[in-house]
Amino acid sequence: MLGGAQLRAQAPAAVVLTSSDDPTEALPIDGALSLYIDTTRRQALPDVQLMPFRPVGTGVPNIGYTGNQQSVVPFWLRFQVQNATQRPARLYAAVNFWCYESLQLFVVDRKNDSLLTSSIPMGWRTAVSVRPVHNRYYYFPFSVPPGGDYMIYLRVNKARGTQLVPMTLIRQQAYEERMQRDYLFWGGVLLSLLCVSVMSLFFYITSSDGIYVSYMLCVWCLIGFFVINDGFLNQYAFEAQFWLPRQNIYFLFPLLLFYSQLVFVRTFLPMWQTPSRWLHNLSSWALVAGFGCVLMLLIEAVVTYPAWLEVALLRLFTVLYWLPIPIIVAFVATSFYRRYYIRATWLYVVAVTPFYVLNFGQVLANFGLIPTYRALVNFDYYAITALLEVLVLAFGLAFRYKLMRDHNDRLLTSQREQERITYTTEVETLALRNAMLEEKERIARDLHDNVGAQLAFMITTLLHISRQVEQQPVIDGKQQANELRAVVGYARDAIRTLRETIWAIHQERFTLTEFEDRLNQYVNRYVQQTNGLEVDVQIDGDMNQPLTSVQVLNLFRIVQEALSNVVKHAQATRASVFLTTRANGTFHLTIHDNGRGLSLPGSDETLERHYGIRNMKRRAEELGGQFRIYTHEGTVVEAVRGN
């Protein structure tokens, strides 16, 4: 062995304990660590003490990837601790990671180069219950007396993955407080992730959108990633880590996490219906490769790989392990370049960038391209960035859910409005059809009651003349000539009635002016010129007010029937027609003559038996009004609707 002076000459900077140190904070071990790699794989502490160590620097000790189990090389870390206080210092040397084959700590007094203590070898197969400190990480207790100058050696053996040792030095009195903060932090992280997964399940149940299933898968894989990589499975479900051979459980959930992210981005930024569908197809092949990686982890349970095959599969697994990352980057870049989903892409980039920066930094550190900074191996930082990713994407998916619900509500509202319009249209169509039927019935009744009666009378008269001619020779044709003239008169009346009916139904709308003009034409031509009755027509109201064909025909027929009765029965010389209409549909029609008044008994039942009066009353009722006829300085006929 080398002498004490030679050892001190080779020793790195020491960790000096002072009374001003914060007892709750980790001691500054960075810069005090040095590293030695045991290429012989069998050197003990006395041999290692003689070997040259190289400084680690300010990063985490890291000697890169291992090959296969046969080529695993142990390495040694050491640091010096000096107690400059007047009280003994009880310390923990903590290794804040769990996946090691073995760790063993040695404490050497530098004053006499004597071994003071050594820990039991501990690794991932060592149950938490038999470790000196019952923690998911490895805590090695030791004490340094006042004025003590100790050299601490740590032998590390790690068979799979990157050989790194995130080591810290803390006072034992700070352990409980640090653990409370640690478990409170991780309890909040895992509970938040669980709540987000439940929210995603709710969104899927209510929307049946597959994106929420893929996102829920990402969150579950993230929970598994932290439970595995932060050592909770090793602490709380020790036997479960042996479900997969060797340390493969350590690689499973990071693998699932990256490939679940690929599944999610395929759904969040879909390319399969775009010109960039080749990227979607490439991601499908990548998912097949991911399934192959899972098989690699499972097959080791029944097959022992030869050394050369183990190395080859390890290299292939390393490539496929990180394969989703460049494909996800390609999805993002293509979406930006093609301007497919700009807002969704920005949201995704903001969400995942911090988490992937840490992962990418770890890759660079694993290959020795950058130092292994503590943030790259401290899963607290991964948890914070993962929560940022989950919460930002959860916000985006919740907003997507809101947009989808709003879209569905708009579709439902539009559908209901369309159904309402369809129903209204059908009702209007039925009403129009019913109105057409009623109009046809009115026209048929009008033709039957007027033209039909006149034609029937003409036929009867002509048959009567025909029988008279057959029964006896015509000696004096004066009687037959009078009867034929009467037939001609009825024919003219029928033609006139037909023209009036055709006029009334020829168009759907009339103005009050057009109605007045037509009424004056009728009065002048068929009443005043033919029968000598002087008629005064007065119309009051908005002369541009529209009237329907039903209103025009019924009002016209009431006036026509009333004047016809005046001519036939009243022995009057004058008559007046007065019509008042309003835009709200009310009207007041009055026909008043200066004749001898009603010759029929005055009871309503007696009057209704009169055919013409009954027709006028029915027409007034069709217009929604009331009808009455009475004697007052002649005869008064009224049809009234409203006040």
Order of alpha helices (4+ residues) and beta strands (2+ residues): alpha-beta-beta-alpha-beta-beta-beta-beta-beta-beta-beta-beta-beta-beta-alpha-alpha-alpha-alpha-alpha-alpha-alpha-alpha-alpha-alpha-alpha-alpha-beta-alpha-beta-beta-alpha-beta-beta-alpha-alpha-beta-beta
